[in-house]
Amino acid sequence: EPDPAVCSRCRRAQLRLCLERLKGLVPLGAAAGRHTTLSLLTRARLHIQKLEDQERRALHQIEQLQREQRHLQRQLEKLGMERVRIDSIGSSLSSERSDSDRGES
């Protein structure tokens, strides 16, 4: 049967290790000296909230850019169709001219 004191020491050691890792991940600012567990966890929570806000803004911007891209794509397709129509009108006009040119000679 495991010794409860040993298990407790292992848990505390694991907690210290996790807190040290957390310090490496969370920007601590000017007061990067000694932090209490509570202050470190509070900073971590605020940092996570900030990252979530940035992610929400980035996703919103991506959606806006995708809408704009679809709009521009539709405009480009419309312009392409108009150009084909204009080209076909131009080619039919030039073929009519060449027919009349042949008739005059």
Secondary structure, DSSP 8 states (H G I E B T S, - for coil): ---HHHHHHHHHHHHHHHHHHHHHHS--TT--S---HHHHHHHHHHHHHHHHHHHHHHHHHHHHHHHHHHHHHHHHHHHHHHHHHHHHHHHHHHHHHHHHHHHH-
